[in-house]
Amino acid sequence: MTGARARLLAWSFALAVLLSGCSSATGVDEAASNQPQPVESAHPVAGEVALATQAPPQAAPSPTSVPVPVPAPVGTPQPYSLNLYQEGDFVPQYTFDWCVAASIQMTHNLIDDTGGGTWAGRAQQSELWEMARMRSSDSFNGANPFGWAAVLTAVGMGPYEVVSIADYEDALQAAARAMASTGRPVGLVMWSGRHAWVMSGFESLGDPAQFPEIPVTGVRVLDPLYPYGSGQWGPSPAPNSLLTPDQLATQFVVREPRRWSSALPTGYLMVLPRR
């Protein structure tokens, strides 16, 4: 009986301790729940910042093909004309020998549109003839196409060069191309090497700069011997006359090789402007 009571008292004491421990734990939880909760910081953590500022993923651009350039179609030739002549550009030759010198004066007048003065005086023409003669070399002791080209270049209108072209149509096309590309006149060696004219303009079926082999339909000329002409070669056309190729061909003929020594082949002789 005494032992039973002792065990009963011991069990009661253990139960009381156990209940007291449970009450104490519950009170701590309640106290914690009753404390004010910490306010979340307004600044997000680093991981959130990176996430917030990261741009939404972009779709990968689809590859684009590079367009292949298509060559522009060649335009249709349109009638073309060029005329450098203005009233007062014509100058007559003052002697039957000074055709080259008069042609140099007219070339200057056709090029110079600044109002700087017309080259037309007799004394100047005589001086230009002497300059051309001194730059020429032929058995006739006159001015030949090489002297003509040399003086044009020396006085600031060049460069000019002497060319000989065997085919008549090719020669006209070369003259037109030279005029179109430089804006300067062409010298024509007439009468099989005996006379000088100036080509002041032309007409063609298209722009020679775009269509180099376009036919030339008309040539404008200045003959310093006007109005006298020649009993053998025909009358001098009026200044800046527009001649057909057939009309021009009656006086613009193949240069006669015996007239002066030259390494140039036989052909239509011209003094061409170059760029």
Secondary structure, 3 states (H helix, E strand, C coil): CHHHHHHHHHHHHHHHHHHHHHHHHHHHHHHHHHCCCCCCCCCCCHHHHHHHHCCCCCCCCCCCCCCCCCCCCCCCCCCEEEECCCCCCCCCCCCCCCHHHHHHHHHHHHHCCCCCCCCCCHHHHHHHHHHHHHCCCCCCCCCCHHHHHHHHHHCCCCCEEEEEECCHHHHHHHHHHHHHHHCCCEEEEECCCCEEEEEEEEEECCCCCCCCCCCEEEEEEECCCCCCCECCCECCCCCCEEECHHHHHCCCCCCCHHHCCCCCCCCEEEEEECC
